[in-house]
Amino acid sequence: PADETGPVASAWKVSDVRVESKEPLVVRLDAPTDGRDADYLAVADAHKRRVPGRARLTDGENTWTFTPNARWRAGTYQLVARGTLEDSAGNRLGGQFETSMDSPPGQPVDAMLAFTVGRSRRPSHGVDQ
């Protein structure tokens, strides 16, 4: 069957990380992404500043791993996915590669997936698209 659906951020599984650690954040994607797109995902802190660190796609581009340069601080973070993120078939985040001439694709829309580091140890489930 043809792959006609792009990545779906709400289906991703975000790992827990311990406060004051440099544990990697591991995100299990719903399908493989384009291997060149590791930097199309990023982590932002509560002040919407990018958290410096190293990102990698592994496991056949099914897993995105982010290791921060500094220890995790307690608080709320956002996993930010650029709207131009593509799966291996060229389908964009929340969209598809092929569209009809009568309904051209809309502008790419970034997705944000909130997660919390600290007391709760359970990521929140809020996805904004």
N, C-alpha and C positions, 0 to 999 in steps of 0.2 A: 504494500500500500504506500501511496505517496505521503510524504511528510508535508503537511499543509499548515501546521500550527507552530508559531514561534515559541521561544522560551516563556514560561509562566512563572513569574516570581513568587506568587502565592503558593506554589507547589514545592518551593525549595525548603530544605531542612537545614536549619542553622544550629551549629553545636553550641553548647555551653562553654564558657571560658571562665577561669577563676580570676577574681580581682587580685591585683598586685602580682600577676604572673605574666609571662610572655608566651603563654600557650597560643598556638595557632587557632584562629577561627576557621572552622571547616564548614563549607556550605555545599550540601549535596544538591546538585541541580536536577531539574526534571528531565533533562536530555543533554546529550553532548552539545557544547557550544563550539564556535569556530576557535581553533587553537590559538589564533592571534589575538583573541579578545580578553586575555587575562586582565588587562588594565581598563577594561570597560566596566569593571566592578571596583568599588572602593568602599572604605569605611569612613563615615563622618561622625564626629563627636556631637555632644548635645548643643554645641555652639555652631554646628554645621561646618566645622573645619575638618578637612581631610586628615585622617590619622596616618602618619608616615609608617611605612612598613613594606614588606615584600609579598607580592601576590604571585600565585602559581596556579595553573590548571593541571590537574593530574587525573589518573584513573580514566583515560580515554576521553579527556575533557568533560567528564561528568562531575568533577569535584573541584571547587575553587577553594584554595587555602590562603589565608592571610596571616602573616606573622608580623606583629607590630614591632617597631624599633624600640619603643619604651613599654614598660609594664602597663597592663590594663588598669584603668582607674574605674571605680564604681560609677555607674551612671547609665544613661540611655544612649544608644548609638543607632546609626542607620547604616544598613548595607544599601549602597546606591548602585543601581544598574543603569547604564546609559541606554537610552531607547534604541540606539543603533546596534546593540548587542545582537548577534545572530547565532542561530544554531548551525549545525554542519550542513544543512540543506539551504541556507541563505535566508531562512525566515527570521524576521526581526522580533524583538521582544514585544509580545502582545499583538503580533501581526503575522503576515505571511509573505513569502517571496513573490508569488504571482498574484496579481489582481486584475480585474477586468478594466477595460478602458472606461466603462461607465462608472466605476467606483474606484478611482485611484487611491493609493494608500495615503493615509493622513500623515501628519508630521510625527516623527518619533517622539515618544513620551517616556521619560525616565521613570523607573520604579524605585521605591524606597521600602525597605523591610526593616522595621524596628526590632532591636534586641537590647537586652539589659545585662550589664555586668554588675555583679554585686550580690546583695542579700538573696534575691529571689532565685538565682541560678537557672531560671526558666526564661527562655526568650519570649518576648511578647509576640503576638500573632498579627500585628497590624501591618497591612500592606497598602501603600498608597500608590496608585497608578494614574 
